[in-house]
Amino acid sequence: MMTRLIFSAFALLTPLAPTYFWGQSCENLQSTASSTSSITIAKTIPAGAFTTPESKNDFATLPAFCRVAVTLKPTGDSEIGVEVWLPVSGWNGKYLAVGSGGWGGSIAYSSMADALRRGYATSATDDGHVGSSASFIMGHPEKFVDFAYRAEHEMTVETKGLIKAFYGREPRYSYWNGCSGGGREGLLQAARYPDEFDGIIAGDPANMRRNAWALWLANKTFKDSADYIPASKYPMIHRAILDTCDANDGVKDGLIENPASCHVDFTKLACKGEDKADCLTPRQIQTAKTIISPATDDKGNIYFPRVEPGTELRWARLAGGPEPADLFLDQFRYVVYQNPDWDWRSFDLARDAAKANAINRDVDELNPNLAAFAKSKGKLLLYHGWADQQVAPGASVEFYKSVLQESGDAEHASDWIRLFMVPGMGHCSGGEGPDSFDKISILEQWVEHGKAPTEIVASHRAGGKVDRTRPLCPYPEVARYKGSGSIDDAANFSCTSPTK
């Protein structure tokens, strides 16, 4: 012990040394395994030396870190893979957990790398299985629970224990960062374990009800070939929608600032005679109407919001056919019906959504009652692309409004939860809109310094260079052009009420 203290005191005098005393070496973390965990790797990785079979070039700039690979078995049918990365020097004293996408099944190494470069101790999980399919759930209800929320919770508990063992103290702040499936995971953690994170970033959260909506759209838009709109017509439809709604926000810039207020008459695109590339047949007109309409059952009950106008260039994700994407289909063939050969063409919204909801309830259903998270002083940064082609943006608006209603103190909810809708951004990134902003720094300022984001400056890149910046506004505010200056400069816009 005396030797270690003397070494640590000497190390503090060197410019690259950590500003803390070591708890124990990386390799000795192997001894922290328990009856429900096994550590398969505990190894110091030199700077720039980490690679994966999939990518050997993305990690050349990584600093040295302690890599720990753990298998967690909280139940007899669980096998949860986790990786924990601990900076060897320059630790910022904080922990950042990163979420998964889709049905999980792999470690989010790139997201972990971003966290490590910032000086964070970080971790990720495979959600309890390997591979992108949901077939692992069939006949394994405990694995469904692992996927939904238990893997993320067990990972967090394990990581915090390893942080304390390695550094000799607990992290000063703990954060979550995830988009799509990772956004959903963050919201589930906030509801179930409100004291676990000081701040949560949840982007484009993939509400599980989305899968029923996607199959409803598939049956409405390409089950019958006469209803199908070929991708070659998407640019023509996109131009028509921009012509209708682009200038509604006061500036014609190729973006729809508030697509919820955009209403399109597709009959103006009707073919005058035979089907051509620059027009829509009557059946295709109905398909276009369906895509930007909410999912409703035969009684008119709304099940899920619509794809918003502005997404037309990416309609193929939901309406491209000839089969629904496995991401959407898997819930019904492996979770609901436990039949790999289940026919998506037999889907009935009222019947099948009810069956899915009954299974999801108390497992993977988003709970808007986050009062306990607010009471614990947690901060929740929500964002969603208005041009999301995979998860209807209105789902996040609905969830946000439900949180305000459930919180019991909507007047002060902005102290701990804020939603930013991103014009022109696709699912988590991409699209014509400003899709890049430093979410982690924004959350740090909010949690650690009490500076709640009143607007966020986001940028769009083309050819590797920033060609536009724009302020993102806390919902329901929207960005309005001030009337002069470049429309590509955020400084010439201000956040204001959508009614003004």
C-alpha positions as CSV (number, residue, x, y, z in Angstrom):
1,M,0.0,0.0,0.0
2,M,2.8,2.4,0.9
3,T,4.6,1.8,-2.4
4,R,1.4,2.5,-4.3
5,L,0.8,5.8,-2.5
6,I,4.4,6.9,-3.1
7,F,4.1,6.1,-6.8
8,S,0.7,8.0,-7.0
9,A,2.1,11.1,-5.3
10,F,5.1,11.1,-7.7
11,A,2.7,10.6,-10.7
12,L,0.7,13.6,-9.8
13,L,3.8,15.7,-10.5
14,T,3.9,14.6,-14.2
15,P,1.8,16.5,-16.8
16,L,0.1,13.4,-18.2
17,A,-0.7,11.7,-14.9
18,P,-4.2,11.3,-13.5
19,T,-5.4,13.6,-10.8
20,Y,-6.5,10.8,-8.5
21,F,-5.2,7.9,-6.5
22,W,-5.5,4.5,-8.1
23,G,-7.8,1.9,-6.5
24,Q,-6.2,-1.1,-8.2
25,S,-4.6,-2.0,-11.5
26,C,-6.6,-2.7,-14.6
27,E,-5.6,-6.4,-14.7
28,N,-6.5,-6.8,-11.0
29,L,-10.1,-5.9,-11.8
30,Q,-10.5,-9.5,-12.8
31,S,-10.9,-10.2,-9.1
32,T,-14.1,-8.1,-8.9
33,A,-16.2,-10.7,-10.6
34,S,-19.2,-12.0,-8.7
35,S,-21.6,-15.0,-8.7
36,T,-23.6,-13.3,-11.4
37,S,-20.8,-11.8,-13.4
38,S,-17.6,-13.0,-15.2
39,I,-14.8,-10.8,-16.5
40,T,-13.3,-12.2,-19.7
41,I,-11.0,-9.2,-20.4
42,A,-9.3,-6.8,-18.0
43,K,-6.4,-5.3,-20.0
44,T,-4.7,-2.0,-20.5
45,I,-4.9,-0.9,-24.2
46,P,-2.1,1.5,-25.3
47,A,-3.0,4.7,-27.1
48,G,-4.2,4.0,-30.7
49,A,-3.9,0.2,-30.3
50,F,-7.6,-0.7,-30.1
51,T,-9.2,-2.4,-33.2
52,T,-12.3,-4.5,-33.9
53,P,-12.8,-7.1,-36.6
54,E,-15.3,-4.7,-38.3
55,S,-13.2,-1.5,-38.1
56,K,-9.4,-1.1,-37.8
57,N,-9.2,2.6,-38.5
58,D,-11.8,4.4,-36.5
59,F,-9.9,4.2,-33.2
60,A,-6.4,5.4,-34.0
61,T,-6.9,8.6,-31.9
62,L,-8.1,6.8,-28.8
63,P,-6.0,7.5,-25.6
64,A,-4.8,4.6,-23.5
65,F,-7.6,2.9,-21.5
66,C,-8.4,0.0,-19.3
67,R,-10.7,-2.3,-21.3
68,V,-13.0,-4.6,-19.3
69,A,-15.3,-7.1,-20.9
70,V,-18.0,-8.6,-18.6
71,T,-20.7,-11.2,-19.0
72,L,-23.7,-10.6,-16.6
73,K,-26.2,-13.3,-15.7
74,P,-28.9,-11.8,-13.4
75,T,-31.2,-14.7,-14.3
76,G,-30.7,-18.3,-15.3
77,D,-31.6,-17.4,-18.9
78,S,-29.5,-14.2,-19.2
79,E,-26.2,-13.7,-20.9
80,I,-25.6,-9.9,-21.1
81,G,-22.4,-8.7,-22.8
82,V,-20.9,-5.5,-21.5
83,E,-17.8,-3.5,-22.2
84,V,-16.4,-0.9,-19.8
85,W,-13.6,1.5,-20.9
86,L,-11.7,3.5,-18.2
87,P,-9.2,6.2,-19.1
88,V,-5.7,5.4,-17.8
89,S,-5.0,9.1,-17.5
90,G,-7.0,12.3,-17.8
91,W,-10.3,10.9,-16.4
92,N,-12.8,13.7,-16.1
93,G,-14.3,12.1,-13.0
94,K,-17.6,11.3,-14.9
95,Y,-19.4,8.3,-16.4
96,L,-21.2,8.2,-19.7
97,A,-23.3,5.2,-20.7
98,V,-24.2,4.8,-24.4
99,G,-27.3,3.2,-25.8
100,S,-27.9,0.6,-28.5
101,G,-29.9,0.7,-31.8
102,G,-32.6,-1.5,-33.2
103,W,-32.8,-4.8,-31.4
104,G,-29.3,-4.4,-30.0
105,G,-27.0,-7.4,-30.3
106,S,-23.6,-5.6,-30.5
107,I,-21.4,-3.2,-28.5
108,A,-21.6,0.5,-29.6
109,Y,-17.8,0.9,-29.9
110,S,-17.9,4.1,-31.9
111,S,-20.1,5.8,-29.3
112,M,-17.8,4.5,-26.5
113,A,-14.9,5.9,-28.4
114,D,-16.5,9.4,-28.6
115,A,-17.1,9.3,-24.8
116,L,-13.5,8.1,-24.1
117,R,-12.0,11.0,-26.2
118,R,-13.9,13.4,-23.9
119,G,-12.3,11.9,-20.8
120,Y,-15.3,9.8,-19.7
121,A,-15.4,6.4,-18.2
122,T,-17.9,4.7,-20.5
123,S,-19.8,1.5,-21.1
124,A,-22.2,-0.2,-23.5
125,T,-24.1,-3.5,-23.7
126,D,-25.2,-5.9,-26.4
127,D,-28.7,-6.0,-24.6
128,G,-28.3,-9.7,-23.8
129,H,-27.7,-11.3,-27.2
130,V,-25.6,-11.2,-30.3
131,G,-27.0,-10.3,-33.8
132,S,-29.5,-7.8,-35.1
133,S,-32.5,-10.1,-35.2
134,A,-35.1,-10.4,-32.4
135,S,-35.2,-14.1,-32.8
136,F,-33.4,-14.5,-29.5
137,I,-36.7,-13.5,-27.7
138,M,-38.7,-16.4,-29.0
139,G,-39.3,-18.8,-26.1
140,H,-37.1,-16.6,-23.8
141,P,-39.2,-14.0,-21.9
142,E,-36.4,-13.2,-19.6
143,K,-34.3,-12.2,-22.5
144,F,-37.0,-9.8,-23.6
145,V,-36.7,-8.1,-20.2
146,D,-32.9,-8.0,-20.6
147,F,-33.3,-6.3,-23.9
148,A,-35.9,-3.8,-22.7
149,Y,-34.3,-2.4,-19.6
150,R,-32.5,-5.0,-17.4
151,A,-29.3,-5.2,-19.4
152,E,-28.8,-1.4,-19.3
153,H,-29.5,-1.3,-15.5
154,E,-27.2,-4.2,-14.7
155,M,-24.5,-2.7,-16.9
156,T,-24.7,0.7,-15.1
157,V,-24.5,-1.0,-11.7
158,E,-21.5,-3.1,-12.8
159,T,-19.7,-0.1,-14.4
160,K,-20.1,2.1,-11.3
161,G,-18.6,-0.7,-9.3
162,L,-15.6,-1.0,-11.6
163,I,-15.1,2.7,-11.7
164,K,-14.9,2.8,-7.9
165,A,-12.5,-0.2,-7.9
166,F,-10.2,1.3,-10.5
167,Y,-10.1,4.9,-9.5
168,G,-10.8,4.5,-5.8
169,R,-14.0,6.7,-5.9
170,E,-17.4,6.9,-7.6
171,P,-18.0,9.2,-10.6
172,R,-19.0,12.8,-9.8
173,Y,-21.8,12.7,-12.5
174,S,-23.4,9.9,-14.5
175,Y,-25.0,10.4,-17.9
176,W,-26.8,8.5,-20.5
177,N,-26.6,9.1,-24.3
178,G,-28.6,7.2,-26.9
179,C,-30.7,7.7,-30.0
180,S,-33.4,5.5,-31.6
181,G,-33.3,2.3,-29.5
182,G,-30.8,4.0,-27.2
183,G,-33.3,6.9,-26.8
184,R,-36.0,4.5,-25.8
185,E,-33.6,2.8,-23.4
186,G,-32.7,6.1,-21.7
187,L,-36.4,6.9,-21.1
188,L,-37.0,3.4,-19.6
189,Q,-34.0,3.9,-17.3
190,A,-35.4,7.3,-16.2
191,A,-38.7,5.8,-15.3
192,R,-37.5,2.6,-13.6
193,Y,-34.2,3.8,-12.0
194,P,-34.7,7.6,-11.4
195,D,-31.6,8.0,-9.3
196,E,-29.2,6.2,-11.7
197,F,-28.3,9.1,-14.0
198,D,-27.9,12.8,-13.4
199,G,-28.7,13.6,-17.0
200,I,-30.2,11.7,-20.0
201,I,-30.0,12.4,-23.7
202,A,-32.8,10.6,-25.6
203,G,-32.9,11.1,-29.3
204,D,-35.6,9.9,-31.7
205,P,-36.8,7.4,-29.1
206,A,-38.1,4.2,-30.9
207,N,-41.4,3.7,-29.2
208,M,-42.2,0.0,-29.6
209,R,-45.7,1.0,-30.9
210,R,-43.8,2.1,-34.0
211,N,-43.6,-1.5,-35.3
212,A,-47.3,-1.9,-35.5
213,W,-47.5,1.4,-37.3
214,A,-44.8,0.3,-39.8
215,L,-46.7,-2.9,-40.6
216,W,-49.9,-1.0,-41.0
217,L,-48.2,1.3,-43.5
218,A,-46.7,-1.7,-45.3
219,N,-50.1,-3.2,-45.8
220,K,-51.5,0.1,-47.0
221,T,-48.7,1.1,-49.3
222,F,-47.1,-1.9,-51.1
223,K,-49.0,-5.1,-50.3
224,D,-50.9,-4.4,-53.6
225,S,-48.5,-3.3,-56.4
226,A,-51.1,-0.8,-57.6
227,D,-50.7,1.2,-54.4
228,Y,-46.9,1.3,-54.6
229,I,-45.1,4.6,-55.3
230,P,-41.7,3.9,-57.0
231,A,-38.7,5.7,-55.4
232,S,-38.1,7.6,-58.7
233,K,-41.2,9.7,-57.9
234,Y,-40.0,10.7,-54.4
235,P,-38.0,13.8,-55.6
236,M,-41.1,15.1,-57.5
237,I,-43.3,14.7,-54.4
238,H,-40.7,16.3,-52.2
239,R,-40.5,19.4,-54.5
240,A,-44.3,19.7,-54.5
241,I,-44.4,19.6,-50.7
242,L,-41.7,22.2,-50.4
243,D,-43.5,24.4,-52.8
244,T,-46.6,24.1,-50.5
245,C,-45.0,24.5,-47.1
246,D,-41.4,25.7,-47.2
247,A,-42.3,29.4,-47.0
248,N,-44.8,28.9,-44.1
249,D,-42.1,29.8,-41.6
250,G,-41.2,33.1,-43.3
251,V,-38.2,32.0,-45.4
252,K,-37.8,29.7,-48.4
253,D,-34.8,27.6,-47.5
254,G,-35.6,24.0,-48.4
255,L,-36.7,23.2,-44.8
256,I,-40.1,22.9,-43.2
257,E,-39.6,24.4,-39.7
258,N,-42.9,23.2,-38.3
259,P,-44.2,20.3,-40.5
260,A,-47.1,19.6,-38.2
261,S,-48.8,22.7,-39.7
262,C,-48.1,21.5,-43.3
263,H,-51.2,20.2,-45.2
264,V,-50.8,18.9,-48.7
265,D,-53.2,18.3,-51.5
266,F,-51.8,15.4,-53.5
267,T,-54.6,15.5,-56.1
268,K,-52.7,18.4,-57.7
269,L,-50.1,15.8,-58.7
270,A,-52.7,13.5,-60.5
271,C,-51.8,12.1,-63.8
272,K,-53.8,13.5,-66.7
273,G,-53.7,10.3,-68.5
274,E,-51.4,7.3,-68.3
275,D,-49.0,6.8,-65.4
276,K,-45.8,8.9,-65.9
277,A,-42.7,9.8,-63.8
278,D,-43.9,13.3,-63.0
279,C,-47.4,12.4,-61.7
280,L,-49.4,10.1,-59.3
281,T,-52.1,7.6,-60.2
282,P,-55.3,7.7,-58.1
283,R,-54.1,4.7,-56.0
284,Q,-50.7,6.4,-55.5
285,I,-52.4,9.6,-54.4
286,Q,-54.2,7.6,-51.7
287,T,-50.9,6.0,-50.7
288,A,-49.2,9.4,-50.4
289,K,-52.1,10.6,-48.2
290,T,-51.8,7.5,-46.1
291,I,-48.1,7.9,-45.5
292,I,-48.6,11.4,-44.0
293,S,-51.6,10.5,-42.0
294,P,-51.7,8.9,-38.6
295,A,-52.3,5.2,-38.2
296,T,-56.0,4.6,-37.5
297,D,-58.1,1.4,-37.1
298,D,-61.4,0.8,-38.8
299,K,-63.2,2.8,-36.1
300,G,-61.1,5.8,-36.6
301,N,-59.1,5.5,-33.4
302,I,-55.6,7.0,-33.8
303,Y,-52.8,4.5,-32.9
304,F,-49.7,6.3,-33.9
305,P,-48.8,9.7,-35.5
306,R,-47.9,10.3,-39.1
307,V,-44.7,10.5,-41.1
308,E,-44.3,14.3,-41.4
309,P,-44.1,16.2,-44.7
310,G,-40.5,16.7,-45.6
311,T,-39.5,13.0,-45.4
312,E,-40.4,12.1,-49.0
313,L,-36.8,11.4,-50.1
314,R,-36.6,8.6,-47.5
315,W,-40.1,7.1,-47.8
316,A,-38.5,3.8,-49.0
317,R,-37.7,2.9,-45.4
318,L,-41.3,2.3,-44.6
319,A,-43.0,2.2,-48.0
320,G,-40.3,0.8,-50.3
321,G,-41.3,-2.8,-50.1
322,P,-41.3,-5.6,-51.2
323,E,-41.2,-6.7,-47.6
324,P,-41.2,-4.7,-44.3
325,A,-37.8,-4.2,-42.8
326,D,-36.9,-6.9,-40.3
327,L,-36.6,-4.2,-37.6
328,F,-40.3,-3.7,-37.7
329,L,-41.4,-7.3,-38.6
330,D,-39.5,-9.1,-35.9
331,Q,-41.7,-8.0,-33.0
332,F,-44.6,-9.8,-34.4
333,R,-43.1,-12.9,-35.7
334,Y,-40.8,-13.5,-32.8
335,V,-42.4,-11.8,-29.8
336,V,-46.1,-11.6,-30.5
337,Y,-46.8,-14.8,-32.5
338,Q,-43.6,-16.8,-31.8
339,N,-43.6,-17.9,-35.4
340,P,-40.7,-17.1,-37.8
341,D,-43.1,-17.8,-40.8
342,W,-45.8,-15.4,-39.6
343,D,-47.3,-13.5,-42.7
344,W,-47.2,-9.7,-42.4
345,R,-49.9,-9.5,-45.0
346,S,-52.4,-10.8,-42.3
347,F,-51.7,-7.9,-40.0
348,D,-54.7,-6.2,-38.5
349,L,-54.0,-3.0,-36.6
350,A,-56.6,-3.3,-33.9
351,R,-56.1,-7.0,-33.2
352,D,-52.3,-7.2,-33.5
353,A,-51.4,-3.9,-31.8
354,A,-53.5,-4.9,-28.8
355,K,-51.6,-8.2,-28.6
356,A,-48.3,-6.5,-28.9
357,N,-49.2,-3.9,-26.3
358,A,-50.3,-6.6,-23.8
359,I,-46.9,-8.2,-24.1
360,N,-45.0,-4.8,-23.9
361,R,-46.9,-3.6,-20.9
362,D,-44.7,-3.5,-17.8
363,V,-41.7,-4.6,-20.0
364,D,-40.9,-2.2,-22.9
365,E,-43.6,0.4,-22.7
366,L,-42.6,4.0,-22.2
367,N,-43.9,5.5,-19.0
368,P,-44.4,9.3,-19.0
369,N,-44.6,9.5,-15.3
370,L,-41.0,10.7,-14.6
371,A,-41.8,12.6,-11.4
372,A,-39.3,10.6,-9.4
373,F,-36.6,11.4,-12.0
374,A,-37.4,15.1,-11.7
375,K,-37.4,14.8,-7.9
376,S,-33.9,13.3,-8.0
377,K,-32.8,16.5,-9.8
378,G,-32.2,14.6,-13.1
379,K,-32.2,16.5,-16.4
380,L,-33.8,15.0,-19.6
381,L,-32.7,16.4,-23.0
382,L,-35.1,15.0,-25.7
383,Y,-34.6,15.7,-29.4
384,H,-36.2,14.3,-32.5
385,G,-35.8,15.0,-36.3
386,W,-38.9,16.4,-37.9
387,A,-37.9,14.5,-41.1
388,D,-37.4,11.1,-39.3
389,Q,-38.3,8.4,-41.7
390,Q,-38.3,5.6,-39.2
391,V,-40.1,6.8,-36.0
392,A,-42.9,9.3,-36.4
393,P,-41.7,12.6,-34.8
394,G,-45.1,13.2,-33.3
395,A,-44.5,10.3,-31.0
396,S,-41.9,12.3,-29.1
397,V,-44.2,15.3,-29.0
398,E,-47.0,13.1,-27.6
399,F,-44.6,11.6,-25.0
400,Y,-43.4,15.1,-24.0
401,K,-46.9,16.4,-23.5
402,S,-47.8,13.3,-21.5
403,V,-44.7,13.8,-19.2
404,L,-45.9,17.4,-18.5
405,Q,-49.3,16.1,-17.7
406,E,-48.1,13.3,-15.5
407,S,-45.4,15.4,-13.7
408,G,-48.0,17.2,-11.7
409,D,-46.0,20.5,-12.1
410,A,-46.1,21.4,-15.7
411,E,-45.3,25.0,-15.0
412,H,-41.8,24.1,-13.7
413,A,-41.2,21.1,-16.0
414,S,-38.8,23.1,-18.2
415,D,-36.4,23.0,-15.2
416,W,-35.7,19.4,-15.9
417,I,-37.1,18.3,-19.3
418,R,-36.8,20.0,-22.7
419,L,-37.7,18.8,-26.2
420,F,-35.9,20.0,-29.3
421,M,-37.4,19.2,-32.7
422,V,-34.9,19.3,-35.5
423,P,-36.2,20.6,-38.9
424,G,-35.1,18.5,-41.9
425,M,-33.2,15.9,-39.8
426,G,-33.7,12.3,-40.6
427,H,-33.6,9.4,-38.1
428,C,-31.0,10.5,-35.5
429,S,-28.9,12.2,-38.2
430,G,-28.8,13.0,-41.9
431,G,-31.3,14.8,-44.1
432,E,-31.4,18.4,-45.4
433,G,-31.5,20.0,-42.0
434,P,-28.9,21.0,-39.3
435,D,-28.3,17.6,-37.7
436,S,-25.1,18.1,-35.7
437,F,-24.9,19.6,-32.3
438,D,-22.9,18.9,-29.1
439,K,-25.5,17.2,-27.0
440,I,-23.1,16.1,-24.3
441,S,-21.7,19.6,-23.6
442,I,-25.3,21.0,-23.5
443,L,-26.3,18.4,-20.9
444,E,-23.1,19.0,-18.9
445,Q,-23.9,22.8,-18.7
446,W,-27.4,22.0,-17.6
447,V,-26.6,19.4,-15.0
448,E,-23.3,20.8,-13.6
449,H,-23.9,24.6,-13.9
450,G,-27.6,25.0,-14.0
451,K,-27.7,26.5,-17.5
452,A,-30.8,25.1,-19.2
453,P,-30.6,25.3,-23.0
454,T,-32.8,28.1,-24.3
455,E,-31.7,27.3,-27.9
456,I,-29.2,25.0,-29.5
457,V,-27.1,26.0,-32.5
458,A,-26.9,23.1,-34.9
459,S,-25.0,22.7,-38.1
460,H,-25.4,21.0,-41.5
461,R,-22.4,19.7,-43.4
462,A,-21.9,19.1,-47.1
463,G,-18.6,17.8,-48.5
464,G,-17.2,17.8,-45.0
465,K,-17.8,21.6,-44.5
466,V,-20.4,23.4,-42.5
467,D,-22.8,25.1,-45.0
468,R,-25.6,26.1,-42.7
469,T,-26.3,26.7,-39.0
470,R,-29.7,27.1,-37.4
471,P,-31.0,27.5,-33.9
472,L,-33.0,24.6,-32.5
473,C,-35.7,25.8,-30.1
474,P,-37.3,24.2,-27.1
475,Y,-40.7,22.9,-28.1
476,P,-43.2,24.4,-28.9
477,E,-41.1,27.4,-30.0
478,V,-39.8,27.5,-33.6
479,A,-36.9,29.4,-35.3
480,R,-38.0,32.5,-37.2
481,Y,-35.9,34.5,-39.7
482,K,-35.3,38.1,-38.5
483,G,-35.7,39.4,-41.9
484,S,-32.1,40.2,-42.9
485,G,-28.7,38.5,-43.3
486,S,-27.9,35.0,-44.6
487,I,-30.5,32.4,-44.2
488,D,-27.6,29.9,-43.5
489,D,-26.5,31.7,-40.4
490,A,-28.1,30.9,-37.0
491,A,-27.5,34.4,-35.8
492,N,-30.2,35.7,-38.2
493,F,-32.9,33.6,-36.5
494,S,-34.6,33.7,-33.1
495,C,-36.8,31.3,-31.2
496,T,-40.4,32.4,-30.9
497,S,-43.9,31.1,-30.3
498,P,-45.3,29.2,-33.4
499,T,-48.4,31.4,-33.2
500,K,-46.5,34.6,-33.9
